């Protein structure tokens, strides 16, 4: 069973209890860094947001069925007050617990059901090569995302496109998509950029990422760019558990060679996964 499947089973068997990311990661026999990356790649949601959404979904079922005590539902869902529960409930569903109970049905509510891990892996994923990188300086545009808002990344690339080849100190025409500065809530920075020789001449609007020398497993993504999440899912949830390697807490990035064509979404794309050792 892969780490995310183990984590999902653990969550579904006790989501009403107090859960932490560390506890869920231990149940999956991986580090919290590994689980966070693997879970997002497989489900499209951060771990703890999934836990919260599942709790609120089950709370919504009870309220629609006429639960008489909203505070009791809140406490059972892990909230210490009516106010905190109402705030989270409204954020999740767009209405208050009282309004849902008065309405008495779940129609048009976006419930989060248990994830059954039906997303398929890529069966013909080629074995990676291993590289010790040199220190790399990347400059470009940055955005802060969650898994749910990651659909905005292509538009970020579109905004950056006209600057490629004109960034001060640019080295070559290879481009990079760097994921960094992630937190336990599933937020992360995504920087689309190019390699530069130094940061000194960059305009203020460009973000800067320093990637230290590290050992990486490098995977070729030969499919359409829209399937890149499926490749990442295969890497995190099939290759990594079977490989005996452990992921390192370092930037994960995509490398787009000059062969990549943004108009067709095809070409030379590599996924770089930092590993220990």
N, C-alpha and C positions, 0 to 999 in steps of 0.2 A: 504494500500500500504506500503510495507516495505521501510526502509530508502534508500536502494540502488536504488530501482525503482523510488522513489521521486527524488533522486539526478540525475539519468539518464535523467528523464524528464526535470529537470531544466537545465542541461547541454545542452541537445539537443535543447532546446528552445532558448538558448542564448549563444552558445559557441563562437560566433563571437565577443561578448562583453568581456570586462575585467572581469575575474572571479577569486575569491580567494577560498582557501579551507574553510575558515571560512564562506564565503557567501553560498557556496554549502552545508555545514553542517547545516546552519540555515534553508535552504530550505527543508532539510530532517528532521528537528526537533530533531537533535541529536548533540552530541559534535563532534568536529573534530577528536578526538581519536576514538570514536565509528565509525564514517563514514569511516575513513581510514582503520580500520580493516575489517569492513563489506564489503566495496567496493572491497578490494583485495580478500577477501574470495569468493565473488560472481563472479567477472569478471576476476580475475587473473592479474589485472593492478592497479597501484596506481591511485588515483583520478586525480591528475594534469597531469600525463602522458597520461591518457585517453583523457583529454581535449586537450592536445597538439597534440596527434595522430589524433583526429577527425578534428581539425583545419587544420593540414597538409594534411589529406586525401582530404578534400574539396578543399584545395588549389591545390592539384595535379589534381583534375578533371578540374579545371579552366585552368590550364596550358596546360594540354593535349588537351583541346579544343581550345588552341591558344590565351589565354589571352595576350593582347598586352603590358601591363605594369606590370612587375614583382614586382616593388616596391608597386604598389597599392594592389596586391595580398598579399604581405608581410604585409602591414599595416592592411588589412582586417583580417589577421590571427593573429594579436596581436603582430607583430614584428616591432620594431622601425627603423630597417635598413635592407637594402638588404643583408648585410653581415651576420647579425644574422639569418635572414630567411634562407639564403643559407646553413649556418652551420647546423641548425636544420633539414632542408629538407634532406641534404645529410646523416645525422645521421639516419633519419627515413627510407629513401628509397634507399640509396646507390648511388644516382646521384644528380646532381644539378638541380635547377628549369629550368635553360636555356636548359640543356640537355633533360629534359622531354618535354619541349615545342617544341623543335626541333624534338623530336621523334614522338610526336603527338598521343600517345596511352598509355593506362594504363596496358597493358599486362605484367604479371610477377611482378607487383608491389604489395606489401603486404599492401593493404589498410585496415584501421580500420573502419569498418562499425558500425552504432549504435547498441549497445548491447540491445537485446530484453529480457534479463533475462529469458531465457528458461531453464536454469539449474534447475533441479528439487531438491526439498528438500527431506530429509529423513522423511517419514511420521510416522515411528515408533520410533522416538528418545525418549528414556526413560527420564523422569524428572531427573534433577540433584539432587545431594546431596550438602549440603553447609558445608564448612569447614573453620575454622580459622586456617591458617597455622602457624607453628612455623618458625622462621628464618631458611633459607636453604642456604647452600653454595654448589654451583655446579662448578665442574672443568671438562674441556674437550677441544675439538677442536672447534674453532670458524670460521665462514665464513661470509662475507658480501654479501647480496643478494638483488635482486629485485624480484618482482613476476615473471618476465620473466625468471630470472636465477635460480629460486628455484628448478629446476629439478636437480641441483647439490647437493642437500642436501643428497640424498641416498648415493652418493659416499663419502660424508663427514662421514656419519655413518660407511661406510665400512672401512675407514681409521682409525676410532676410535676403531672399534671392538676389535682388538688385545690388546688394552690397558685396556679394562674393566676387573676389578679384580686385576689390577696391579698399579692403581693410588695411590700415597702416601696418606694415611689418608682416603682411600675410606670407606664409610659406606654402607654396604649392596650391593646388585646387581641390584637394581632398576636404570634405566637410565632415563635421562630427555632431552627433546628437548626444549630449551628456546628461545623465540623470544624477543629481547630487542633492545634498542637504535635505534628505528625507526625514520625516518625524513619525512618531507612533500613530498619528492620526491619518497617515497616508498621504500627507502633502509632500510634494517634492518640487525641486527646481529642474527645469529642462532648458538647457542651453543649446541652441543650434548655432554652430560657429565654424571657424576655420582655425588652423594652427597659425600662430604668430611667433615672431622671434623674440619679442618682448612686449610689455604692456605700456611702455612709457608714452607712446604717441597716439594711443587710442582715444577717440572721443568719449565723453562722459556717458553717452547713452548705451555704449556697448558693455556687456557683462564680461567678466573675466573668470576663467576656471583654470586652476593649476592642478594637473594630474601628475602625481608623483610616479617615479619608477616603481613598477609592480609586475608580478607575474599574472598573465591573463590566459584564459582559454578562449580561443577565437573561433567562432562559428560562421560559416557562410550562409547567408539568407538569399537563396536563388529564386524565390517566389516573388509574387507581386508584393509591393510594400504594405498593402492592406492586410497581409497575413503575418506581419512581423510579430504581433502579439502571440500568435499560435506557435511561432518558432521559439520565442522567449519562454512560453509555457512548457514546451518540450525540453528546453535546456534546464529550467529550474526544477521541473517536477518529474522528469524521466532521467535525463542524462546525469544530472548532478547526484541524485541519490544512488544511482547505480555505479558511479565512477569512483567513489571513495574519496573524492576531493571535497574540501570545505570552502565555501565562499568567503572572501575577505571583505571587510568593511571599507571599501574604496569605491570611487566613481565607476559606475557601469556606463558603457557608451556604445553607440552605433557609429560605424565608420563608413562613409559613402565615398567610394572611389570616383574617379573622373568618368568611369563607365556608367554610373548611375544617371538615369534620365528621369527627372522629376515630372516630365510630361506624360510618360507612359507608366511610371512607377516601377520600372524594371531596371536591373543593372547590378553593379557590384556593391553589395551591402554586407558588412560584417558585424556581428554582435560580439562584443568584448566583455567577458565576465571575469572579474578579479577573483583569484583563488589564493589560498594560503600555501606557503611553501615555495 
